[in-house]
Amino acid sequence: MFLKFRPDSSLVEVLDIKQLMDPFASSVTGRFHAGEEIQEPQAFSKTELVFPSDEAMPRCWLNPAFHQG
């Protein structure tokens, strides 16, 4: 899955979808998708990632207490 890195609009390939959907994980492992060489994996804060359409990620992926109001 690809998301956009908010600070510079670069595409990030998310390497662990379960980690992305886990509301208790504040970061996700991914790598920039740029150039012809595969980039090294690194941690990205979920707050800096959005969908390529600039839509925010679902609250249930970010906040463990989202169902409490």
C-alpha positions as CSV (number, residue, x, y, z in Angstrom):
1,M,0.0,0.0,0.0
2,F,1.2,3.5,-0.8
3,L,0.6,6.6,1.3
4,K,1.8,10.1,0.9
5,F,4.4,11.6,3.3
6,R,2.8,14.9,4.2
7,P,5.9,17.1,4.6
8,D,7.1,16.8,1.0
9,S,4.3,14.8,-0.8
10,S,6.6,11.8,-1.5
11,L,5.1,8.4,-1.9
12,V,5.8,5.9,0.9
13,E,5.4,2.1,0.4
14,V,4.0,0.7,3.7
15,L,5.7,-2.6,4.4
16,D,3.5,-3.8,7.3
17,I,-0.2,-3.3,6.8
18,K,-1.1,-4.8,10.2
19,Q,1.2,-2.2,11.9
20,L,-0.6,0.5,9.9
21,M,-4.0,-0.5,11.1
22,D,-2.9,-1.1,14.7
23,P,-4.1,2.0,16.7
24,F,-1.5,1.3,19.4
25,A,1.4,1.7,16.9
26,S,2.4,5.3,16.5
27,S,4.7,4.6,13.6
28,V,4.8,2.3,10.6
29,T,7.7,0.7,8.7
30,G,8.0,1.8,5.1
31,R,10.3,3.1,2.4
32,F,10.2,6.1,0.1
33,H,9.2,5.1,-3.4
34,A,11.5,7.2,-5.5
35,G,14.0,6.6,-8.3
36,E,14.9,3.2,-9.6
37,E,16.7,1.8,-6.6
38,I,14.8,0.3,-3.7
39,Q,15.2,2.6,-0.6
40,E,16.1,1.4,2.9
41,P,13.1,0.8,5.2
42,Q,12.6,3.3,8.0
43,A,10.0,4.3,10.5
44,F,7.4,6.9,9.6
45,S,5.1,8.6,12.1
46,K,1.5,7.9,11.3
47,T,0.6,11.5,11.8
48,E,2.8,12.4,8.8
49,L,1.1,10.1,6.4
50,V,-2.1,10.5,4.4
51,F,-3.7,8.7,1.5
52,P,-2.5,9.8,-2.0
53,S,-5.8,11.7,-2.4
54,D,-4.8,13.8,0.7
55,E,-7.6,12.1,2.7
56,A,-6.6,11.5,6.4
57,M,-6.2,8.0,7.7
58,P,-9.2,6.5,9.6
59,R,-9.3,7.4,13.3
60,C,-9.5,3.7,14.2
61,W,-6.0,3.3,12.8
62,L,-4.6,6.2,14.9
63,N,-6.5,6.4,18.2
64,P,-6.9,3.3,20.5
65,A,-9.8,5.0,22.2
66,F,-11.7,6.1,19.1
67,H,-14.8,4.2,20.0
68,Q,-15.2,5.9,23.3
69,G,-16.3,9.2,21.8
